Amino acid sequence: MNKLMEGVIDFLKEEDGPTAVEYAVMLALIAATCLAVLQGVDTSTVSEVNETTTGLGS
């Protein structure tokens, strides 16, 4: 367990630590944006399918 903590501390002391955190934050923002866009596409797609189905049924 001690070696694990030493490894984590060494990782955070290196310059790669902040870079990894920055990448994690960017990835989270990109994922949130993709989810928001997909929800909008999902809602509009369902609406379009319903309109098309109604139009074909008439």
C-alpha distance matrix in Angstrom:
0.0 3.8 5.4 5.1 6.5 8.7 9.9 10.8 12.5 14.3 15.4 16.8 18.6 20.3 23.4 22.2 20.0 23.2 25.0 22.5 22.9 26.7 26.8 25.0 27.5 30.4 29.4 29.2 32.7 34.1 33.0 34.5 37.7 37.9 37.6 40.2 42.6 42.2 43.0 46.2 47.1 46.6 48.9 51.6 51.4 51.9 54.8 56.4 56.1 57.7 60.5 61.2 61.3 63.7 65.8 66.0 67.0 69.9
3.8 0.0 3.8 5.4 5.2 6.2 8.6 10.0 10.6 12.2 14.2 15.5 16.5 18.5 21.9 21.2 19.2 22.3 24.4 22.5 22.9 26.6 27.1 25.6 28.0 30.9 30.3 30.3 33.6 35.2 34.4 35.9 38.9 39.4 39.3 41.8 44.1 44.0 44.9 47.9 48.9 48.6 50.9 53.5 53.5 54.2 56.9 58.5 58.4 60.1 62.8 63.4 63.7 66.1 68.1 68.5 69.5 72.3
5.4 3.8 0.0 3.8 5.4 5.0 6.1 8.6 9.8 10.3 12.1 14.2 15.1 16.4 19.9 18.9 17.4 20.9 22.5 20.6 21.6 25.2 25.3 24.2 27.0 29.5 28.8 29.3 32.5 33.8 33.2 35.0 37.9 38.2 38.4 41.0 43.0 42.9 44.1 47.0 47.9 47.7 50.2 52.6 52.4 53.3 56.1 57.5 57.4 59.3 61.9 62.3 62.7 65.2 67.1 67.3 68.5 71.4
5.1 5.4 3.8 0.0 3.8 5.4 5.1 6.3 8.6 9.8 10.5 12.4 14.3 15.5 18.6 17.1 15.3 18.6 20.2 17.9 18.7 22.3 22.4 21.0 23.7 26.3 25.5 25.8 29.1 30.4 29.6 31.4 34.3 34.6 34.7 37.3 39.4 39.3 40.4 43.4 44.2 44.0 46.4 48.9 48.8 49.6 52.4 53.8 53.7 55.6 58.2 58.7 59.1 61.5 63.5 63.7 64.9 67.8
6.5 5.2 5.4 3.8 0.0 3.8 5.3 5.1 6.1 8.5 9.7 10.6 12.3 14.3 17.4 16.6 14.3 17.3 19.5 17.6 17.8 21.4 22.2 20.7 23.0 25.9 25.5 25.6 28.7 30.4 29.8 31.2 34.2 34.9 35.0 37.3 39.6 39.7 40.7 43.5 44.6 44.6 46.8 49.2 49.4 50.3 52.9 54.4 54.6 56.3 58.8 59.5 60.0 62.3 64.2 64.7 65.9 68.6
8.7 6.2 5.0 5.4 3.8 0.0 3.8 5.5 5.1 6.0 8.5 9.9 10.5 12.3 15.9 15.5 13.8 17.0 19.1 17.7 18.5 21.9 22.7 21.8 24.2 26.8 26.7 27.2 30.1 31.7 31.5 33.1 35.8 36.6 36.9 39.2 41.3 41.6 42.8 45.5 46.5 46.7 49.0 51.3 51.4 52.5 55.1 56.5 56.7 58.6 61.0 61.6 62.2 64.6 66.4 66.9 68.2 70.9
9.9 8.6 6.1 5.1 5.3 3.8 0.0 3.8 5.5 5.1 6.1 8.6 9.9 10.7 13.9 12.9 11.5 15.1 16.6 14.9 16.2 19.5 19.8 19.2 21.9 24.2 23.9 24.7 27.7 28.9 28.8 30.7 33.2 33.8 34.3 36.8 38.7 38.9 40.3 43.0 43.8 44.0 46.5 48.6 48.6 49.8 52.5 53.7 53.9 55.9 58.3 58.7 59.4 61.9 63.6 64.0 65.4 68.1
10.8 10.0 8.6 6.3 5.1 5.5 3.8 0.0 3.8 5.5 5.0 6.2 8.6 10.1 12.8 11.7 9.3 12.5 14.5 12.7 13.2 16.8 17.4 16.4 18.8 21.4 21.3 21.8 24.7 26.2 26.1 27.7 30.3 31.1 31.6 33.8 35.9 36.2 37.5 40.1 41.1 41.4 43.7 45.9 46.1 47.3 49.8 51.1 51.5 53.4 55.7 56.3 57.1 59.4 61.1 61.7 63.0 65.7
12.5 10.6 9.8 8.6 6.1 5.1 5.5 3.8 0.0 3.8 5.4 5.1 6.2 8.8 11.9 11.9 9.6 12.4 14.9 14.0 14.3 17.5 18.9 18.3 20.2 22.9 23.3 23.7 26.3 28.1 28.3 29.7 32.2 33.3 33.9 35.9 38.0 38.6 39.8 42.2 43.5 43.9 46.0 48.2 48.6 49.9 52.2 53.6 54.1 56.0 58.2 59.0 59.8 62.1 63.7 64.4 65.8 68.4
14.3 12.2 10.3 9.8 8.5 6.0 5.1 5.5 3.8 0.0 3.8 5.5 5.1 6.3 9.9 10.1 9.0 12.2 14.1 13.6 14.8 17.6 18.7 18.7 20.9 23.1 23.6 24.6 27.1 28.5 29.0 30.7 32.9 33.9 34.8 36.9 38.7 39.4 40.9 43.2 44.2 44.8 47.1 49.1 49.4 50.8 53.2 54.4 54.9 57.0 59.1 59.6 60.6 63.0 64.5 65.1 66.7 69.2
15.4 14.2 12.1 10.5 9.7 8.5 6.1 5.0 5.4 3.8 0.0 3.8 5.5 5.4 8.1 7.1 5.7 9.3 10.8 9.9 11.4 14.3 15.0 15.1 17.5 19.5 19.9 21.0 23.5 24.8 25.3 27.2 29.3 30.2 31.2 33.3 35.0 35.7 37.3 39.6 40.5 41.2 43.5 45.4 45.7 47.2 49.6 50.7 51.2 53.3 55.4 55.9 57.0 59.4 60.8 61.4 63.0 65.6
16.8 15.5 14.2 12.4 10.6 9.9 8.6 6.2 5.1 5.5 3.8 0.0 3.8 5.5 7.5 7.5 4.7 7.3 10.0 9.6 9.9 12.8 14.4 14.4 16.0 18.4 19.3 20.1 22.2 24.0 24.7 26.1 28.3 29.6 30.5 32.3 34.2 35.2 36.5 38.7 39.9 40.7 42.8 44.7 45.3 46.8 49.0 50.2 50.9 52.9 54.9 55.6 56.8 59.0 60.4 61.2 62.8 65.2
18.6 16.5 15.1 14.3 12.3 10.5 9.9 8.6 6.2 5.1 5.5 3.8 0.0 3.8 6.6 8.3 6.9 9.0 11.5 12.2 12.8 15.0 16.9 17.4 18.9 21.0 22.3 23.2 25.1 26.8 27.9 29.2 31.2 32.6 33.8 35.4 37.2 38.3 39.8 41.8 43.0 43.9 46.0 47.8 48.4 50.1 52.2 53.3 54.2 56.2 58.0 58.8 60.0 62.2 63.6 64.4 66.1 68.5
20.3 18.5 16.4 15.5 14.3 12.3 10.7 10.1 8.8 6.3 5.4 5.5 3.8 0.0 3.8 5.4 5.9 8.2 9.6 10.6 12.2 13.9 15.3 16.5 18.3 19.8 21.0 22.6 24.3 25.6 26.9 28.6 30.2 31.4 32.9 34.7 36.1 37.3 39.0 40.9 41.8 43.0 45.3 46.8 47.3 49.1 51.3 52.1 53.0 55.2 57.0 57.5 58.9 61.2 62.4 63.1 65.0 67.3
23.4 21.9 19.9 18.6 17.4 15.9 13.9 12.8 11.9 9.9 8.1 7.5 6.6 3.8 0.0 3.8 5.4 6.2 6.8 9.0 10.6 11.4 13.0 14.9 16.3 17.3 18.9 20.7 22.0 23.2 24.9 26.6 27.9 29.2 31.0 32.5 33.8 35.2 37.1 38.7 39.6 41.0 43.2 44.5 45.1 47.1 49.1 49.9 50.9 53.2 54.8 55.3 56.9 59.2 60.2 61.0 63.0 65.2
22.2 21.2 18.9 17.1 16.6 15.5 12.9 11.7 11.9 10.1 7.1 7.5 8.3 5.4 3.8 0.0 3.8 5.7 5.0 6.0 8.7 9.8 10.4 12.2 14.3 15.2 16.2 18.3 20.0 20.8 22.2 24.3 25.6 26.6 28.4 30.2 31.3 32.5 34.5 36.3 37.0 38.2 40.6 42.0 42.4 44.4 46.5 47.2 48.1 50.5 52.1 52.5 54.0 56.4 57.4 58.1 60.1 62.4
20.0 19.2 17.4 15.3 14.3 13.8 11.5 9.3 9.6 9.0 5.7 4.7 6.9 5.9 5.4 3.8 0.0 3.8 5.4 5.2 6.4 8.8 10.0 10.7 12.6 14.4 15.4 16.8 18.7 20.1 21.2 22.8 24.6 25.9 27.2 29.0 30.5 31.6 33.3 35.2 36.2 37.3 39.5 41.2 41.7 43.4 45.6 46.5 47.4 49.5 51.4 52.0 53.3 55.5 56.8 57.6 59.4 61.7
23.2 22.3 20.9 18.6 17.3 17.0 15.1 12.5 12.4 12.2 9.3 7.3 9.0 8.2 6.2 5.7 3.8 0.0 3.8 5.4 5.0 6.1 8.6 9.8 10.5 12.3 14.1 15.3 16.6 18.3 19.8 21.1 22.6 24.3 25.7 27.1 28.7 30.2 31.7 33.4 34.6 35.9 37.9 39.4 40.2 42.1 44.0 45.0 46.1 48.2 49.8 50.6 52.1 54.1 55.3 56.4 58.2 60.3
25.0 24.4 22.5 20.2 19.5 19.1 16.6 14.5 14.9 14.1 10.8 10.0 11.5 9.6 6.8 5.0 5.4 3.8 0.0 3.8 5.4 5.0 6.2 8.6 9.9 10.5 12.2 14.2 15.4 16.4 18.2 20.0 21.1 22.4 24.3 25.8 26.9 28.4 30.3 31.9 32.8 34.2 36.4 37.7 38.3 40.4 42.3 43.1 44.2 46.5 48.0 48.6 50.1 52.4 53.4 54.3 56.3 58.4
22.5 22.5 20.6 17.9 17.6 17.7 14.9 12.7 14.0 13.6 9.9 9.6 12.2 10.6 9.0 6.0 5.2 5.4 3.8 0.0 3.8 5.4 5.1 6.2 8.7 9.9 10.4 12.3 14.3 15.2 16.3 18.3 19.9 20.9 22.4 24.4 25.7 26.7 28.6 30.5 31.3 32.4 34.8 36.3 36.7 38.5 40.7 41.6 42.4 44.7 46.4 46.9 48.3 50.6 51.8 52.6 54.4 56.7
22.9 22.9 21.6 18.7 17.8 18.5 16.2 13.2 14.3 14.8 11.4 9.9 12.8 12.2 10.6 8.7 6.4 5.0 5.4 3.8 0.0 3.8 5.4 5.0 6.2 8.6 9.8 10.5 12.4 14.2 15.2 16.5 18.4 19.9 21.1 22.7 24.4 25.6 27.1 29.0 30.2 31.3 33.3 35.0 35.7 37.4 39.4 40.6 41.6 43.6 45.3 46.2 47.5 49.6 50.9 51.9 53.6 55.8
26.7 26.6 25.2 22.3 21.4 21.9 19.5 16.8 17.5 17.6 14.3 12.8 15.0 13.9 11.4 9.8 8.8 6.1 5.0 5.4 3.8 0.0 3.8 5.4 5.2 6.2 8.6 9.9 10.7 12.3 14.2 15.4 16.6 18.3 20.0 21.2 22.6 24.3 25.9 27.4 28.6 30.1 32.0 33.4 34.3 36.2 38.0 39.0 40.2 42.3 43.8 44.6 46.2 48.3 49.3 50.5 52.3 54.4
26.8 27.1 25.3 22.4 22.2 22.7 19.8 17.4 18.9 18.7 15.0 14.4 16.9 15.3 13.0 10.4 10.0 8.6 6.2 5.1 5.4 3.8 0.0 3.8 5.4 5.0 6.0 8.5 9.8 10.4 12.1 14.1 15.2 16.3 18.2 19.9 20.9 22.2 24.2 25.9 26.6 28.0 30.3 31.6 32.1 34.2 36.2 36.9 38.0 40.3 41.8 42.4 43.9 46.2 47.2 48.1 50.1 52.3
25.0 25.6 24.2 21.0 20.7 21.8 19.2 16.4 18.3 18.7 15.1 14.4 17.4 16.5 14.9 12.2 10.7 9.8 8.6 6.2 5.0 5.4 3.8 0.0 3.8 5.5 5.1 6.2 8.7 9.9 10.5 12.3 14.2 15.3 16.4 18.4 20.0 20.9 22.6 24.6 25.6 26.5 28.8 30.5 31.0 32.7 34.8 35.9 36.7 38.8 40.6 41.4 42.6 44.8 46.1 47.0 48.7 51.0
27.5 28.0 27.0 23.7 23.0 24.2 21.9 18.8 20.2 20.9 17.5 16.0 18.9 18.3 16.3 14.3 12.6 10.5 9.9 8.7 6.2 5.2 5.4 3.8 0.0 3.8 5.4 5.1 6.2 8.6 9.9 10.6 12.4 14.3 15.4 16.6 18.4 19.9 21.2 23.0 24.4 25.6 27.4 29.1 30.0 31.7 33.5 34.7 35.9 37.8 39.5 40.5 41.9 43.8 45.1 46.3 48.0 50.1
30.4 30.9 29.5 26.3 25.9 26.8 24.2 21.4 22.9 23.1 19.5 18.4 21.0 19.8 17.3 15.2 14.4 12.3 10.5 9.9 8.6 6.2 5.0 5.5 3.8 0.0 3.8 5.4 5.1 6.1 8.6 9.9 10.6 12.3 14.2 15.4 16.5 18.2 20.1 21.4 22.5 24.1 26.1 27.3 28.1 30.2 32.0 32.8 34.1 36.3 37.7 38.5 40.1 42.2 43.2 44.3 46.3 48.3
29.4 30.3 28.8 25.5 25.5 26.7 23.9 21.3 23.3 23.6 19.9 19.3 22.3 21.0 18.9 16.2 15.4 14.1 12.2 10.4 9.8 8.6 6.0 5.1 5.4 3.8 0.0 3.8 5.4 5.1 6.1 8.6 9.8 10.5 12.2 14.2 15.3 16.3 18.3 20.1 20.9 22.1 24.4 25.9 26.3 28.2 30.3 31.2 32.1 34.3 36.0 36.6 38.0 40.3 41.4 42.3 44.2 46.4
29.2 30.3 29.3 25.8 25.6 27.2 24.7 21.8 23.7 24.6 21.0 20.1 23.2 22.6 20.7 18.3 16.8 15.3 14.2 12.3 10.5 9.9 8.5 6.2 5.1 5.4 3.8 0.0 3.8 5.5 5.1 6.1 8.6 9.9 10.6 12.3 14.3 15.3 16.6 18.6 19.9 20.8 22.8 24.6 25.4 26.9 28.9 30.2 31.2 33.1 34.9 35.8 37.1 39.1 40.5 41.6 43.2 45.4
32.7 33.6 32.5 29.1 28.7 30.1 27.7 24.7 26.3 27.1 23.5 22.2 25.1 24.3 22.0 20.0 18.7 16.6 15.4 14.3 12.4 10.7 9.8 8.7 6.2 5.1 5.4 3.8 0.0 3.8 5.4 5.1 6.2 8.6 9.9 10.6 12.3 14.2 15.5 16.8 18.4 19.8 21.5 23.0 24.1 25.9 27.5 28.7 30.1 32.0 33.4 34.5 36.1 37.9 39.1 40.5 42.2 44.1
34.1 35.2 33.8 30.4 30.4 31.7 28.9 26.2 28.1 28.5 24.8 24.0 26.8 25.6 23.2 20.8 20.1 18.3 16.4 15.2 14.2 12.3 10.4 9.9 8.6 6.1 5.1 5.5 3.8 0.0 3.8 5.5 5.1 6.1 8.6 9.9 10.6 12.2 14.3 15.5 16.4 18.0 20.2 21.3 22.0 24.2 26.0 26.7 28.0 30.2 31.6 32.4 34.0 36.1 37.1 38.2 40.1 42.2
33.0 34.4 33.2 29.6 29.8 31.5 28.8 26.1 28.3 29.0 25.3 24.7 27.9 26.9 24.9 22.2 21.2 19.8 18.2 16.3 15.2 14.2 12.1 10.5 9.9 8.6 6.1 5.1 5.4 3.8 0.0 3.8 5.4 5.1 6.2 8.6 9.9 10.5 12.3 14.4 15.2 16.1 18.5 20.1 20.5 22.3 24.4 25.4 26.3 28.4 30.2 30.9 32.2 34.4 35.7 36.7 38.4 40.6
34.5 35.9 35.0 31.4 31.2 33.1 30.7 27.7 29.7 30.7 27.2 26.1 29.2 28.6 26.6 24.3 22.8 21.1 20.0 18.3 16.5 15.4 14.1 12.3 10.6 9.9 8.6 6.1 5.1 5.5 3.8 0.0 3.8 5.5 5.1 6.2 8.7 9.9 10.7 12.6 14.3 15.2 16.9 18.7 19.8 21.3 23.1 24.5 25.7 27.4 29.1 30.3 31.6 33.4 34.8 36.1 37.7 39.7
37.7 38.9 37.9 34.3 34.2 35.8 33.2 30.3 32.2 32.9 29.3 28.3 31.2 30.2 27.9 25.6 24.6 22.6 21.1 19.9 18.4 16.6 15.2 14.2 12.4 10.6 9.8 8.6 6.2 5.1 5.4 3.8 0.0 3.8 5.4 5.1 6.2 8.6 10.0 10.8 12.3 14.1 15.7 16.9 18.1 20.2 21.6 22.6 24.2 26.1 27.4 28.5 30.2 32.0 33.0 34.5 36.3 38.1
37.9 39.4 38.2 34.6 34.9 36.6 33.8 31.1 33.3 33.9 30.2 29.6 32.6 31.4 29.2 26.6 25.9 24.3 22.4 20.9 19.9 18.3 16.3 15.3 14.3 12.3 10.5 9.9 8.6 6.1 5.1 5.5 3.8 0.0 3.8 5.5 5.1 6.0 8.6 10.0 10.4 11.9 14.3 15.4 15.9 18.1 20.0 20.7 21.9 24.1 25.6 26.3 27.9 30.0 31.0 32.1 34.0 36.1
37.6 39.3 38.4 34.7 35.0 36.9 34.3 31.6 33.9 34.8 31.2 30.5 33.8 32.9 31.0 28.4 27.2 25.7 24.3 22.4 21.1 20.0 18.2 16.4 15.4 14.2 12.2 10.6 9.9 8.6 6.2 5.1 5.4 3.8 0.0 3.8 5.5 5.1 6.1 8.7 9.8 10.3 12.4 14.4 15.0 16.4 18.4 19.8 20.7 22.5 24.4 25.4 26.6 28.5 30.0 31.2 32.7 34.8
40.2 41.8 41.0 37.3 37.3 39.2 36.8 33.8 35.9 36.9 33.3 32.3 35.4 34.7 32.5 30.2 29.0 27.1 25.8 24.4 22.7 21.2 19.9 18.4 16.6 15.4 14.2 12.3 10.6 9.9 8.6 6.2 5.1 5.5 3.8 0.0 3.8 5.5 5.3 6.5 8.8 9.9 11.0 12.7 14.3 15.8 17.1 18.7 20.2 21.7 23.1 24.6 26.1 27.6 29.0 30.6 32.1 33.9
42.6 44.1 43.0 39.4 39.6 41.3 38.7 35.9 38.0 38.7 35.0 34.2 37.2 36.1 33.8 31.3 30.5 28.7 26.9 25.7 24.4 22.6 20.9 20.0 18.4 16.5 15.3 14.3 12.3 10.6 9.9 8.7 6.2 5.1 5.5 3.8 0.0 3.8 5.4 5.2 6.2 8.5 10.1 10.8 12.1 14.3 15.6 16.5 18.2 20.1 21.3 22.4 24.2 25.9 26.9 28.4 30.2 32.0
42.2 44.0 42.9 39.3 39.7 41.6 38.9 36.2 38.6 39.4 35.7 35.2 38.3 37.3 35.2 32.5 31.6 30.2 28.4 26.7 25.6 24.3 22.2 20.9 19.9 18.2 16.3 15.3 14.2 12.2 10.5 9.9 8.6 6.0 5.1 5.5 3.8 0.0 3.8 5.4 5.0 5.9 8.6 9.9 10.1 12.0 14.1 15.0 16.0 18.1 19.7 20.6 22.0 24.0 25.3 26.4 28.1 30.2
43.0 44.9 44.1 40.4 40.7 42.8 40.3 37.5 39.8 40.9 37.3 36.5 39.8 39.0 37.1 34.5 33.3 31.7 30.3 28.6 27.1 25.9 24.2 22.6 21.2 20.1 18.3 16.6 15.5 14.3 12.3 10.7 10.0 8.6 6.1 5.3 5.4 3.8 0.0 3.8 5.5 5.0 6.3 8.7 9.8 10.7 12.5 14.3 15.4 16.7 18.6 20.0 21.1 22.7 24.4 25.8 27.1 29.1
46.2 47.9 47.0 43.4 43.5 45.5 43.0 40.1 42.2 43.2 39.6 38.7 41.8 40.9 38.7 36.3 35.2 33.4 31.9 30.5 29.0 27.4 25.9 24.6 23.0 21.4 20.1 18.6 16.8 15.5 14.4 12.6 10.8 10.0 8.7 6.5 5.2 5.4 3.8 0.0 3.8 5.4 5.3 6.3 8.5 10.1 10.9 12.4 14.3 15.7 16.8 18.4 20.1 21.4 22.7 24.4 26.0 27.6
47.1 48.9 47.9 44.2 44.6 46.5 43.8 41.1 43.5 44.2 40.5 39.9 43.0 41.8 39.6 37.0 36.2 34.6 32.8 31.3 30.2 28.6 26.6 25.6 24.4 22.5 20.9 19.9 18.4 16.4 15.2 14.3 12.3 10.4 9.8 8.8 6.2 5.0 5.5 3.8 0.0 3.8 5.5 5.3 5.9 8.5 9.9 10.4 12.0 14.1 15.2 16.2 18.0 19.8 20.8 22.1 24.0 25.8
46.6 48.6 47.7 44.0 44.6 46.7 44.0 41.4 43.9 44.8 41.2 40.7 43.9 43.0 41.0 38.2 37.3 35.9 34.2 32.4 31.3 30.1 28.0 26.5 25.6 24.1 22.1 20.8 19.8 18.0 16.1 15.2 14.1 11.9 10.3 9.9 8.5 5.9 5.0 5.4 3.8 0.0 3.8 5.6 5.1 6.2 8.6 9.9 10.6 12.3 14.3 15.3 16.4 18.3 19.9 21.0 22.4 24.6
48.9 50.9 50.2 46.4 46.8 49.0 46.5 43.7 46.0 47.1 43.5 42.8 46.0 45.3 43.2 40.6 39.5 37.9 36.4 34.8 33.3 32.0 30.3 28.8 27.4 26.1 24.4 22.8 21.5 20.2 18.5 16.9 15.7 14.3 12.4 11.0 10.1 8.6 6.3 5.3 5.5 3.8 0.0 3.8 5.5 5.4 6.3 8.8 10.1 10.8 12.5 14.4 15.6 16.7 18.5 20.2 21.3 23.1
51.6 53.5 52.6 48.9 49.2 51.3 48.6 45.9 48.2 49.1 45.4 44.7 47.8 46.8 44.5 42.0 41.2 39.4 37.7 36.3 35.0 33.4 31.6 30.5 29.1 27.3 25.9 24.6 23.0 21.3 20.1 18.7 16.9 15.4 14.4 12.7 10.8 9.9 8.7 6.3 5.3 5.6 3.8 0.0 3.8 5.5 5.0 6.2 8.7 9.9 10.6 12.2 14.2 15.3 16.4 18.3 19.9 21.4
51.4 53.5 52.4 48.8 49.4 51.4 48.6 46.1 48.6 49.4 45.7 45.3 48.4 47.3 45.1 42.4 41.7 40.2 38.3 36.7 35.7 34.3 32.1 31.0 30.0 28.1 26.3 25.4 24.1 22.0 20.5 19.8 18.1 15.9 15.0 14.3 12.1 10.1 9.8 8.5 5.9 5.1 5.5 3.8 0.0 3.8 5.3 5.1 6.1 8.5 9.8 10.5 12.1 14.1 15.2 16.4 18.2 20.1
51.9 54.2 53.3 49.6 50.3 52.5 49.8 47.3 49.9 50.8 47.2 46.8 50.1 49.1 47.1 44.4 43.4 42.1 40.4 38.5 37.4 36.2 34.2 32.7 31.7 30.2 28.2 26.9 25.9 24.2 22.3 21.3 20.2 18.1 16.4 15.8 14.3 12.0 10.7 10.1 8.5 6.2 5.4 5.5 3.8 0.0 3.8 5.5 5.1 6.2 8.6 9.9 10.5 12.2 14.1 15.3 16.4 18.6
54.8 56.9 56.1 52.4 52.9 55.1 52.5 49.8 52.2 53.2 49.6 49.0 52.2 51.3 49.1 46.5 45.6 44.0 42.3 40.7 39.4 38.0 36.2 34.8 33.5 32.0 30.3 28.9 27.5 26.0 24.4 23.1 21.6 20.0 18.4 17.1 15.6 14.1 12.5 10.9 9.9 8.6 6.3 5.0 5.3 3.8 0.0 3.8 5.5 5.2 6.2 8.7 9.9 10.6 12.3 14.3 15.4 16.9
56.4 58.5 57.5 53.8 54.4 56.5 53.7 51.1 53.6 54.4 50.7 50.2 53.3 52.1 49.9 47.2 46.5 45.0 43.1 41.6 40.6 39.0 36.9 35.9 34.7 32.8 31.2 30.2 28.7 26.7 25.4 24.5 22.6 20.7 19.8 18.7 16.5 15.0 14.3 12.4 10.4 9.9 8.8 6.2 5.1 5.5 3.8 0.0 3.8 5.4 5.1 6.1 8.5 9.8 10.4 12.2 14.1 15.6
56.1 58.4 57.4 53.7 54.6 56.7 53.9 51.5 54.1 54.9 51.2 50.9 54.2 53.0 50.9 48.1 47.4 46.1 44.2 42.4 41.6 40.2 38.0 36.7 35.9 34.1 32.1 31.2 30.1 28.0 26.3 25.7 24.2 21.9 20.7 20.2 18.2 16.0 15.4 14.3 12.0 10.6 10.1 8.7 6.1 5.1 5.5 3.8 0.0 3.8 5.5 5.1 6.0 8.5 9.7 10.5 12.1 14.4
57.7 60.1 59.3 55.6 56.3 58.6 55.9 53.4 56.0 57.0 53.3 52.9 56.2 55.2 53.2 50.5 49.5 48.2 46.5 44.7 43.6 42.3 40.3 38.8 37.8 36.3 34.3 33.1 32.0 30.2 28.4 27.4 26.1 24.1 22.5 21.7 20.1 18.1 16.7 15.7 14.1 12.3 10.8 9.9 8.5 6.2 5.2 5.4 3.8 0.0 3.8 5.5 5.1 6.1 8.5 9.9 10.5 12.5
60.5 62.8 61.9 58.2 58.8 61.0 58.3 55.7 58.2 59.1 55.4 54.9 58.0 57.0 54.8 52.1 51.4 49.8 48.0 46.4 45.3 43.8 41.8 40.6 39.5 37.7 36.0 34.9 33.4 31.6 30.2 29.1 27.4 25.6 24.4 23.1 21.3 19.7 18.6 16.8 15.2 14.3 12.5 10.6 9.8 8.6 6.2 5.1 5.5 3.8 0.0 3.8 5.5 5.1 6.1 8.6 9.9 10.8
61.2 63.4 62.3 58.7 59.5 61.6 58.7 56.3 59.0 59.6 55.9 55.6 58.8 57.5 55.3 52.5 52.0 50.6 48.6 46.9 46.2 44.6 42.4 41.4 40.5 38.5 36.6 35.8 34.5 32.4 30.9 30.3 28.5 26.3 25.4 24.6 22.4 20.6 20.0 18.4 16.2 15.3 14.4 12.2 10.5 9.9 8.7 6.1 5.1 5.5 3.8 0.0 3.8 5.4 5.0 6.1 8.5 10.1
61.3 63.7 62.7 59.1 60.0 62.2 59.4 57.1 59.8 60.6 57.0 56.8 60.0 58.9 56.9 54.0 53.3 52.1 50.1 48.3 47.5 46.2 43.9 42.6 41.9 40.1 38.0 37.1 36.1 34.0 32.2 31.6 30.2 27.9 26.6 26.1 24.2 22.0 21.1 20.1 18.0 16.4 15.6 14.2 12.1 10.5 9.9 8.5 6.0 5.1 5.5 3.8 0.0 3.8 5.4 5.2 6.1 8.8
63.7 66.1 65.2 61.5 62.3 64.6 61.9 59.4 62.1 63.0 59.4 59.0 62.2 61.2 59.2 56.4 55.5 54.1 52.4 50.6 49.6 48.3 46.2 44.8 43.8 42.2 40.3 39.1 37.9 36.1 34.4 33.4 32.0 30.0 28.5 27.6 25.9 24.0 22.7 21.4 19.8 18.3 16.7 15.3 14.1 12.2 10.6 9.8 8.5 6.1 5.1 5.4 3.8 0.0 3.8 5.5 5.1 6.4
65.8 68.1 67.1 63.5 64.2 66.4 63.6 61.1 63.7 64.5 60.8 60.4 63.6 62.4 60.2 57.4 56.8 55.3 53.4 51.8 50.9 49.3 47.2 46.1 45.1 43.2 41.4 40.5 39.1 37.1 35.7 34.8 33.0 31.0 30.0 29.0 26.9 25.3 24.4 22.7 20.8 19.9 18.5 16.4 15.2 14.1 12.3 10.4 9.7 8.5 6.1 5.0 5.4 3.8 0.0 3.8 5.5 5.4
66.0 68.5 67.3 63.7 64.7 66.9 64.0 61.7 64.4 65.1 61.4 61.2 64.4 63.1 61.0 58.1 57.6 56.4 54.3 52.6 51.9 50.5 48.1 47.0 46.3 44.3 42.3 41.6 40.5 38.2 36.7 36.1 34.5 32.1 31.2 30.6 28.4 26.4 25.8 24.4 22.1 21.0 20.2 18.3 16.4 15.3 14.3 12.2 10.5 9.9 8.6 6.1 5.2 5.5 3.8 0.0 3.8 5.5
67.0 69.5 68.5 64.9 65.9 68.2 65.4 63.0 65.8 66.7 63.0 62.8 66.1 65.0 63.0 60.1 59.4 58.2 56.3 54.4 53.6 52.3 50.1 48.7 48.0 46.3 44.2 43.2 42.2 40.1 38.4 37.7 36.3 34.0 32.7 32.1 30.2 28.1 27.1 26.0 24.0 22.4 21.3 19.9 18.2 16.4 15.4 14.1 12.1 10.5 9.9 8.5 6.1 5.1 5.5 3.8 0.0 3.8
69.9 72.3 71.4 67.8 68.6 70.9 68.1 65.7 68.4 69.2 65.6 65.2 68.5 67.3 65.2 62.4 61.7 60.3 58.4 56.7 55.8 54.4 52.3 51.0 50.1 48.3 46.4 45.4 44.1 42.2 40.6 39.7 38.1 36.1 34.8 33.9 32.0 30.2 29.1 27.6 25.8 24.6 23.1 21.4 20.1 18.6 16.9 15.6 14.4 12.5 10.8 10.1 8.8 6.4 5.4 5.5 3.8 0.0
